[in-house]
Amino acid sequence: MLANEPITVHSPEFTIANFIHVNDLAKFINLMLGKDFQSDVMVLSCHEGIKMIDIVNRMKLKLNSESEIAIVESQNRSFTIDGSRAKSVGWVSMSPIEIIDDYCATLLTGNQRD
């Protein structure tokens, strides 16, 4: 997108939540340090979903990109992970828009952000 090259979006209406911000991971670890937690699997995911096309459009806006978007309906099966157990212990992630905006700001400045 930074180079304004064309972008292909597969399954644009599919909603995903399979991502978190690194700061959210740190907050989760800090939260769990204060809990009596038995060793087990705890899945983290964004607390709300966002459509693939909305991610691309938001990034295009934030990066001032002129990239053309090509839509392809995929026959591949998609999946979403369930982060409800992490939420049940009091953890909440940043919103998808906040994560995307922070990522785009990092791309534009070339620096890592807090």
N, C-alpha and C positions, 0 to 999 in steps of 0.2 A: 504493500500500500504506500509505503514511503516513496517508492519509485514510480507510483501511479500505474503499475502494471495491472492487467486484468486479473480478476479474482473469480474463482469458481466456488460456488456454495452448493454443497450437497445437502439435500433434505432441509431446505430453508425454514420450514415450519416446525421442525423438531425442536422441542424444548430440552435444554440440558442444564444440569447443575453440578456437573462432574469436575468442578475446579474450585480452588480456594486461593486466597492471597497468602503469601508466606507469613505476613504479620498475623493472620488468623491462626495459622499453625502454632506460632509462638504463644498466642493468647490461650489456645487450647492446652498446650503443654503446661503453661503457668496455672491454669485452672485445675488441671488434673493433679498437679503437685500437692495441692491442698486437700485432696480427697482420698478416702480409703478405697482404693480402686484395686480390684482383683485383675490379674493379668488376663486380658481378653482382647479381641479385635474390636476396634472402634473406628468406624468409617466416617470420614469428614467429607462434606460436600457443601456447596453454596446453599444458604438457607432458602433461596428462591431460584426458580428456573428462569431461563431466558431463551428465546428462539435464536437459532443459528443466524438467521437473516438480521435480527436485531443487533447481534454482536458485530457483524460485519458493517452494518450501517452506522453503528455508534463509533467504531474504530475509524471508518472512513471520515466521519464528521470531525472527530477529535484530531485526526492526523492531517486534516485539510487535503485529503486524497481525492484525486480525480479518476481513480481506478474504476473501470467498468466492471459490473457484477454480472456474471453468468450464472443462471440457476439450473441445477441438475437435480431431478428427482431420483433419489437413490433407491435401489431395491435391497440394499444392505439392511440388516436388522440393527436397530439402535438400542441403546440401553441407558438407564439412569441408575446411579447408585443411591442407596438409602442412608442418609446421614441423620436419621431421626434419633438414634441412640445418643449421639453426641449432643444433640439439641436437648435431650431429656436430662442431661447433667448440667445444663445452663449455658452451653456454648452457642453463640450466634456468629455467623460469618458476616463479612462485609457484603453489600449488595453486588450483584453482577455489574451494575453500572459503575459503582465505585472501583471495583477491581479493573474493569476495562479502562476507565479514565486514568487510573494510576499507571497501568501498563503503557498506555499511549503517551503519558507524560514522560515516562522513563525512556521510551523510544525517541521522543523528540529532543530530550536533553542529553541522551547518551549516558546518563548517570543512574545509579541505583537510588531509589527513594526509600524513605522510612515508611 
